[in-house]
Each structure stands twice: as C-alpha cells, then as structure tokens.
Amino acid sequence: MSIYVPALVLGIYTMLFYFHLGLSRNKAIKAREVDYRYYGTFAGGEEPKWLQVKSRHAANLLEMPMLFYAVVLMIHTSGATSPLFLGLAWAFVGARFVHAVVHLTVNHVLYRFLSFAVGVAILLAMWVLLLVRLVTI
C-alpha cells in the first residue's frame, strides 16, 4: 500500500468536514444564531458554542496535519517508504480520528489532549526516523 493512502484518507476527511462546517454555518445563519456578516471579517459577533467547537476543529485539521502531509511527501520522494512508516502514518490518522470524535462529542479536555499528544508523538517519530534514515544512507 502506498504511504499516500493514509494522507489521502485524512485529506478527504478534512474536505468533507469543511463541507459539513459550511452546512452548519448556514444552519446557524438561518436559525439567526449568528449574523451572516460575522463571516465577512470574523468580527462583530460570535458563533454559538456548538458551532465554535466545529470551527475550532476545522482549524485543527489545518495545523498539525500539515506536518504529516510534508513528512509523507518526504518519505515517499526519498524512497524511505517502509512498513514501519506506513504503520506510523495510519497510527497518526487513527489518533486524529480519535481526537475528532472526542472533540466533536464529549469534548473532554484531558481525553482530547491525550489523543493530540499521541498524534504528536507519532508524527515526531516519523520525522526523527526519516532524519536518521536520510543521514545514514
């Protein structure tokens, strides 16, 4: 299996979530929970709490995962793809999905942090292992 598959899965999830966020924002505007003008500058009001969580989650999907996409590209282009890297890539995607479920349901801060920390540790391992692989070639 290509190292790109886990990255593609996370990318597709991100795009689907942004579509869902757009529908949720539209719903909040129609219900008059937020003024449509708020989205012009993200000032002069605020989203209802239920929508703030979704907006924050969307922002999260464009933060740490960017480092994941970058390392996946470097792993592939350097020829370092291996079962270890593939397993770590899937583990990172799994940690992001656990983070998403926690964030979008119970939103328990400790559980959310733990799932985030696991993902960061996996991502750090990918970066360090790739560095070791490249300097020892």
Disulfide bonds with the S-S distance in Angstrom:
none
